[in-house]
Amino acid sequence: MQIEKRLEELGITLPEAATPVANYVTTVQTGNLVFTSGHGPGNGEGKIYKSQLGTDADVEDGYQSARQVAIGLIGTLKQALGDLDRIRRIVKVVGFVNSAPTFTDQPAVVNGASDLFVEVFGDKGKHTRSAVGMSQLPGGIPVEVEMVVEIDV
């Protein structure tokens, strides 16, 4: 229960795991890898945040949205694995940023997720990553993040 203790120290309460909104599942395990579907930010009450970086949101807004998405991803992993201490390491993070044509600071936005993973998991949270800009994301959300995690089986 080290990871859950760390979350408590950071004052983080995990939300209920995301429910798929179409014909897919939130996680798939193959061998010792778990792949998550993309997650977006919400406020825990079913409402989603809508914005576009470089239009009506700045880097700090995006960073906080990506951090919130990362917390949701950890909640999904908790439901899928039962015990977050089974996570050996976060292998890969892919962040999609809803970006105006002139916005080019996608990596700084996705740092919100990356920084949280390192805060929570320490060295096991260091990962490879892609941070890409998109002209739009589902529902107008500012950030979507997916990940690959190595676990103890």
C-alpha positions in Angstrom: 0.0 0.0 0.0 3.0 2.3 -0.5 1.5 4.0 -3.5 -1.9 4.6 -1.8 0.0 6.0 1.2 1.9 8.3 -1.2 -1.3 9.5 -2.7 -2.7 10.3 0.7 0.5 12.3 1.6 0.0 14.3 -1.6 -3.7 14.9 -0.7 -4.9 13.1 -3.8 -8.2 11.3 -3.7 -8.7 8.9 -6.7 -11.9 9.3 -8.6 -14.1 6.5 -9.7 -12.6 4.8 -12.8 -13.8 6.1 -16.1 -16.7 4.4 -17.8 -16.3 3.8 -21.6 -18.6 6.0 -23.7 -18.5 3.7 -26.7 -17.5 0.2 -27.8 -14.1 -0.2 -26.0 -12.7 -1.0 -22.6 -10.6 1.3 -20.3 -7.7 -1.1 -19.9 -6.3 -4.2 -21.6 -3.6 -6.4 -20.0 -1.4 -8.5 -22.2 1.4 -10.3 -20.3 2.9 -7.9 -17.9 1.7 -4.8 -19.7 -1.5 -2.8 -19.2 -2.6 -0.4 -21.9 -5.1 2.3 -21.0 -7.6 4.0 -23.3 -7.3 7.8 -23.6 -8.7 9.7 -20.6 -9.8 13.3 -20.5 -10.3 15.7 -17.6 -13.5 15.9 -15.6 -14.6 17.2 -12.3 -15.8 14.0 -10.7 -19.5 14.9 -11.3 -19.8 13.9 -14.9 -19.0 17.4 -16.2 -16.0 17.8 -18.6 -13.8 20.8 -19.0 -13.7 22.3 -22.5 -11.0 24.5 -23.8 -8.3 24.9 -26.5 -4.7 25.7 -25.6 -3.7 29.0 -27.2 -7.4 30.1 -27.6 -9.1 30.2 -24.3 -6.6 28.3 -22.1 -2.9 28.9 -21.3 -0.1 26.4 -20.5 -0.9 26.5 -16.8 -4.5 25.6 -17.5 -3.4 22.8 -19.7 -0.9 21.6 -17.2 -3.5 21.4 -14.5 -5.9 19.6 -16.8 -3.2 17.0 -17.7 -2.5 16.5 -14.0 -6.2 15.9 -13.4 -6.2 13.4 -16.3 -3.2 11.6 -14.7 -5.1 11.2 -11.4 -8.0 9.7 -13.3 -5.7 7.3 -15.0 -4.3 6.2 -11.7 -7.9 5.6 -10.5 -8.6 3.5 -13.6 -5.4 1.5 -12.9 -6.5 1.0 -9.2 -9.8 -0.5 -10.4 -8.0 -2.7 -13.0 -5.2 -3.9 -10.7 -6.7 -3.8 -7.3 -3.2 -2.9 -5.8 -1.2 0.0 -7.3 1.9 -1.5 -5.8 1.8 -4.0 -8.6 3.0 -1.3 -10.9 6.7 -1.9 -11.8 7.0 1.2 -13.9 5.2 3.5 -16.2 6.5 2.7 -19.6 4.9 5.2 -22.1 2.7 8.2 -21.9 1.0 9.8 -24.9 -0.6 13.2 -24.5 -2.9 14.8 -27.0 -3.4 18.6 -26.6 -6.3 20.5 -28.1 -4.2 23.3 -29.7 -4.8 26.4 -31.7 -2.8 26.5 -34.9 -0.1 28.8 -33.3 0.2 26.9 -30.0 3.5 25.0 -29.8 4.0 24.2 -26.1 2.3 20.8 -26.0 5.2 19.3 -24.0 4.8 21.8 -21.2 1.1 20.9 -21.0 1.7 17.2 -20.8 4.3 17.7 -18.1 1.2 18.0 -15.8 0.7 14.3 -16.2 4.4 13.3 -16.3 5.2 15.3 -13.2 2.4 13.7 -11.3 3.4 10.2 -12.2 6.9 10.9 -10.9 5.5 12.5 -7.7 3.4 9.4 -7.0 5.6 6.6 -8.3 9.1 8.0 -7.9 11.6 6.6 -10.4 9.0 4.0 -11.4 7.0 6.9 -12.8 9.7 8.0 -15.3 8.6 7.1 -18.7 8.9 7.6 -22.5 6.5 10.1 -23.9 4.9 11.8 -26.8 3.1 15.1 -26.6 1.2 16.1 -29.7 -1.1 18.9 -30.8 -4.5 18.2 -32.3 -6.9 20.7 -33.9 -9.7 19.3 -31.7 -10.3 16.5 -29.2 -13.6 14.7 -28.3 -16.1 16.9 -26.6 -13.8 19.9 -26.8 -11.6 18.7 -23.9 -8.2 20.3 -23.6 -6.1 17.2 -23.0 -6.3 13.5 -23.5 -3.7 11.1 -22.1 -3.1 7.3 -22.5 -0.4 5.1 -21.1 1.3 1.8 -21.0 2.3 0.4 -17.6 4.4 -2.6 -16.7 3.1 -4.7 -13.7 3.9 -7.6 -11.5 1.7 -10.5 -12.6 
